[in-house]
Amino acid sequence: MPQIMPIKALKDTSLISEKCHEADEPIFITKNGYGDMVLMSIELFEATQKKWNMYSDIDISEKQIKEGKVRDAKKALSAVREKYGL
């Protein structure tokens, strides 16, 4: 379940840091009862960034397949081996 905290909780930076490192998900900060910010640890951010990059790569690959920008794997490997003498 997501953690939701009011913006005034940001005054206690040590507590916020501790909560960010304990949580395995982002912490949502509200202002006047509405969503305002999202906080997370660096480790969680980096893991999330890796997922976003992977999803982006998959999306690019799917678009290339739809556009017919594909090559036979055996032919592509043969060309690389021939080019580099492998």
N, C-alpha and C positions, 0 to 999 in steps of 0.2 A: 504494500500500500504506500503510495507516495507521501512524503513528508511535506507539510505545508506550514510555513512560519510567517508571522507578520514582519514587516520591514524593521520595526523597532528592535527585533531580536538581533539585528546585525550589529548592535552596539557591543554585544558580548562576542568579540571576534574569536576568542579561544573556544567558546562553546560551538560556534558555527563551524570552525575548522574541525573540531572533534566530530561533530555530526556529519560533516561532508566525508570524512575519512571512514566513518563507521557505516555509512549508507552505501548500499550497492546500487543506488539510483539517484537521480538529481533531487535536489531540495527546491521546492517552489516557494518563492517569496511573494507575499501579497502586500498591496498598498491600498488602504481604504477598502479592503475586502475583495479586491480584484487582482488577478495575476499581474506581476510586475517584472520578476526576474527569475532566473534559474541558476542555482549554484551546484557545483560538483567538484570532486577532487580531481587533481591532475591525472591520476591513474584512470579514473572513470572516463574523463574527457578523452584521453589518448585511446582507450579501448573503443569508445564510441566513434572516434575519428577513423579508426581502422575499419570499423564496420561500414561507415559511410563511404570510404574509399573503395571497399570491396563491392558494395552495391552499385557504385558509380561505374566501376570496371565491368560488372555484369551487364548493366544497362547499355554501355557502349558496345559490348560484345553482341548482345541481342539485336541492337540496331544494325550492326555490321552483317549479321546473319540474314536479317530481313532484306538488306540491300544487296545481298549476294556477294559480299566481299569476303569470300571464304576460299581456302585452298585445301587440296587434298594433303593430309598430314604426311603420308609416305613420300609424296613428291616434294613437299616443302623440306623435309628432313634430308632427302637425297640431294637437293639443291644446296643446302647448307654444307653437307659433307663434301660435296664436290668442290664448292667454293673454297673451303678451308682445308681441303686435303685430309679429311678425317675418315 
